[in-house]
């Protein structure tokens, strides 16, 4: 009976998850598949997905699969064209600013999503990233909640650039 109780007490113990790594609101992230570019990223727990600033975004078919061709839309980006297989097309809901009478009108925009390797500190993960022109924003890369989960990250909005420069 004692051994059964001991076994039951072991089974009932909660499993402790690994502590998340604490990052600042802004971090440097490397893109190994995009020429090793290092970008300033905003860690945004309010966004669901990650977004990368891209321009000249063009979807096409290769061997029966959907692909996307694009250029980085960042200050110092080269004019290099990148091609990636499309993981899916996301529908992003944005409020219509033109319609004053009905502010609940939602206009979905479609964005190609690619699986990209990102390097944060010394941690490399593959995450879904949607492509959109973020050139009017201060940070060309937005890291949303899904990607933060992949990195096992927690965000302290009072801190900035807590991780070392990317080294993956």
C-alpha positions in Angstrom: 0.0 0.0 0.0 2.9 2.4 0.9 4.5 1.9 -2.5 1.1 2.5 -4.3 0.7 5.8 -2.4 4.3 6.8 -3.2 3.7 6.1 -6.8 0.4 8.0 -6.9 2.1 11.0 -5.2 4.7 11.0 -8.0 2.1 10.9 -10.7 0.2 13.8 -9.1 3.2 16.1 -9.0 2.9 19.0 -11.4 5.3 19.1 -14.3 7.3 22.3 -14.2 7.8 24.0 -17.5 11.1 25.6 -18.4 11.3 29.2 -17.4 10.9 31.5 -20.4 13.8 33.6 -21.6 13.2 37.3 -20.8 13.7 39.7 -23.8 13.2 43.4 -24.2 10.6 45.1 -26.2 13.1 45.5 -29.0 15.8 43.0 -30.0 18.2 42.3 -32.9 17.2 39.3 -35.0 19.2 37.6 -37.8 17.7 36.1 -40.9 20.1 33.4 -42.0 18.0 32.6 -45.1 17.8 36.2 -46.2 21.5 36.9 -46.6 22.2 36.8 -42.9 20.5 40.2 -42.5 20.3 41.5 -38.9 17.2 43.6 -38.3 15.8 45.5 -35.3 12.6 43.7 -34.3 9.7 44.8 -32.1 8.6 42.0 -29.8 4.8 42.5 -29.8 2.7 40.2 -27.6 -0.4 41.9 -29.0 0.2 40.6 -32.5 -0.4 37.0 -33.3 2.0 36.5 -36.2 5.4 37.8 -37.2 5.7 40.3 -40.1 8.7 41.1 -42.2 9.0 44.3 -44.3 9.0 43.3 -47.9 8.3 45.0 -51.3 7.7 43.9 -54.8 5.8 40.9 -53.4 4.7 38.5 -56.2 3.3 35.1 -55.8 3.9 32.5 -58.5 3.6 28.7 -59.0 6.7 26.4 -59.2 6.3 22.7 -59.7 2.6 22.9 -58.7 3.3 24.7 -55.4 2.8 28.3 -54.4 5.9 30.4 -54.1 6.6 34.1 -53.4 9.3 36.5 -54.7 10.1 39.7 -52.8 12.8 42.2 -51.9 13.4 43.4 -48.3 11.9 46.8 -47.7 14.4 48.1 -45.1 16.7 51.2 -45.1 19.9 49.4 -45.9 18.6 46.5 -47.9 20.2 45.4 -51.1 18.1 45.1 -54.2 18.4 41.3 -54.0 15.3 39.2 -54.9 14.4 36.3 -52.5 12.2 33.4 -53.3 10.5 31.2 -50.7 7.8 28.5 -50.8 4.5 29.9 -49.4 3.4 28.1 -46.2 -0.1 29.7 -46.4 -1.9 32.9 -47.2 -3.1 34.8 -44.1 -6.1 37.1 -44.0 -5.3 40.1 -41.8 -8.2 42.1 -40.6 -7.8 45.9 -40.5 -10.4 48.5 -39.7 -11.6 50.8 -42.4 -10.7 54.3 -41.6 -12.8 55.8 -44.4 -16.2 54.7 -43.1 -17.0 57.0 -40.2 -20.6 55.6 -39.7 -19.6 52.0 -39.3 -16.3 51.7 -37.6 -16.7 47.9 -37.2 -16.2 47.3 -41.0 -13.3 45.0 -41.4 -11.4 44.8 -44.7 -9.3 41.6 -44.8 -6.0 41.8 -46.7 -4.2 38.7 -47.9 -0.5 38.2 -47.2 1.8 35.4 -48.1 3.3 33.6 -45.1 6.7 31.8 -45.3 8.5 29.6 -42.9 11.7 31.5 -42.1 14.6 30.7 -39.8 15.1 33.5 -37.2 18.1 33.8 -34.9 17.6 35.6 -31.6 20.7 35.7 -29.3 22.0 32.2 -29.8 18.6 30.5 -30.4 17.5 29.6 -33.9 13.9 28.8 -34.7 11.8 28.4 -37.8 8.6 30.5 -37.6 5.8 31.7 -39.8 6.4 35.2 -41.1 3.9 37.2 -43.2 5.3 39.5 -45.8 4.1 43.1 -46.0 5.5 46.6 -46.6 6.5 47.9 -43.1 8.8 50.6 -44.4 6.7 53.3 -42.7 7.3 51.7 -39.4 10.3 52.1 -37.1 11.0 48.3 -37.0 11.1 46.2 -40.2 10.4 43.0 -38.3 7.5 42.4 -35.9 7.7 39.3 -33.7 4.2 38.2 -32.6 2.9 35.8 -30.0 3.3 32.6 -32.0 6.9 33.3 -32.7 7.5 34.4 -29.1 6.2 31.0 -28.0 8.5 29.2 -30.4 11.5 31.0 -28.8 10.1 30.3 -25.2 10.2 34.1 -24.7 8.7 36.5 -22.3 8.9 40.2 -22.9 9.7 43.0 -20.5 8.5 46.2 -22.2 10.7 48.3 -19.9 13.9 46.7 -21.4 15.5 47.0 -24.8 18.1 44.8 -26.7 18.7 42.4 -23.8 19.9 39.5 -26.0 23.4 39.6 -27.4 23.8 40.2 -31.1 22.5 37.2 -33.0 25.0 34.3 -33.1 23.5 31.2 -34.6 
